[in-house]
Amino acid sequence: MSEELERAFVTLVAQLDYGARIGLGLRENPATKERKVDAEHARMFIDQLEALQERTRGNLAENEARVLQDSLYELRMSYVHIVGGKNP
């Protein structure tokens, strides 16, 4: 896979990760300039990352798979810590 495609994939993961972090209140919402927990918003982005992981399994470069796996791990742990493991 070309470096350009790998960068694009990692950027996509980073964008979804950022959206989840906004929903978890870990990042400021650029539209409202506030940090507020919105479990449904966070879960939507985590679900998208999980779908991406499932649909690309076995087709990613080692770095891409690691970035995706690390992002999901950190977000899941944060979600459980912040939301208490309850699904919206």
C-alpha positions as CSV (number, residue, x, y, z in Angstrom):
1,M,0.0,0.0,0.0
2,S,1.3,3.4,-0.8
3,E,2.4,5.8,1.9
4,E,-0.2,8.3,0.8
5,L,-3.0,5.7,1.4
6,E,-1.6,4.8,4.7
7,R,-1.5,8.4,5.8
8,A,-5.1,8.8,4.6
9,F,-6.2,5.8,6.6
10,V,-4.4,7.0,9.8
11,T,-6.0,10.4,9.3
12,L,-9.4,8.9,9.0
13,V,-8.9,6.9,12.3
14,A,-7.6,10.1,13.9
15,Q,-10.8,12.0,12.8
16,L,-13.1,9.4,14.2
17,D,-11.0,9.2,17.4
18,Y,-11.3,12.9,17.8
19,G,-15.0,12.8,17.4
20,A,-15.3,10.2,20.1
21,R,-13.1,12.2,22.4
22,I,-15.4,15.2,22.0
23,G,-18.3,13.0,22.9
24,L,-16.4,11.7,26.0
25,G,-15.7,15.3,27.1
26,L,-12.0,14.8,26.6
27,R,-11.7,17.4,23.9
28,E,-13.4,20.7,23.4
29,N,-16.2,20.8,20.9
30,P,-15.0,23.2,18.3
31,A,-18.6,24.4,17.5
32,T,-19.6,25.1,21.1
33,K,-16.1,25.6,22.8
34,E,-17.4,23.4,25.6
35,R,-16.4,20.0,27.0
36,K,-19.5,17.9,27.7
37,V,-20.1,14.2,27.9
38,D,-22.4,12.9,25.2
39,A,-22.3,9.2,25.5
40,E,-24.4,8.6,22.4
41,H,-22.1,10.8,20.3
42,A,-19.0,9.0,21.6
43,R,-20.6,5.6,21.1
44,M,-21.4,6.5,17.5
45,F,-17.7,7.2,16.7
46,I,-16.5,4.2,18.6
47,D,-19.0,2.0,16.7
48,Q,-17.7,3.4,13.4
49,L,-14.1,2.6,14.3
50,E,-15.2,-0.9,15.3
51,A,-16.9,-1.3,11.9
52,L,-13.8,-0.1,10.2
53,Q,-11.7,-2.6,12.1
54,E,-14.0,-5.4,11.3
55,R,-14.3,-4.6,7.6
56,T,-10.6,-4.1,7.1
57,R,-9.3,-7.0,9.1
58,G,-6.4,-8.7,7.4
59,N,-6.1,-5.9,4.8
60,L,-4.1,-3.3,6.8
61,A,-0.5,-2.6,7.0
62,E,1.0,-3.3,10.5
63,N,1.1,0.4,11.4
64,E,-2.5,1.0,10.3
65,A,-3.8,-2.0,12.3
66,R,-1.8,-0.8,15.4
67,V,-3.1,2.8,15.1
68,L,-6.7,1.5,14.9
69,Q,-6.3,-1.1,17.6
70,D,-4.7,1.5,20.0
71,S,-7.4,4.1,19.3
72,L,-10.2,1.6,20.0
73,Y,-8.5,0.4,23.2
74,E,-8.0,3.9,24.6
75,L,-11.5,5.0,23.6
76,R,-13.2,1.9,25.1
77,M,-11.3,2.3,28.4
78,S,-12.2,6.0,28.5
79,Y,-15.8,5.2,27.7
80,V,-16.1,2.7,30.5
81,H,-14.4,5.1,32.9
82,I,-16.4,8.1,32.0
83,V,-19.8,6.6,31.1
84,G,-19.6,3.7,33.5
85,G,-19.9,1.0,30.8
86,K,-23.5,1.8,30.1
87,N,-24.6,2.0,26.5
88,P,-26.7,5.0,25.5
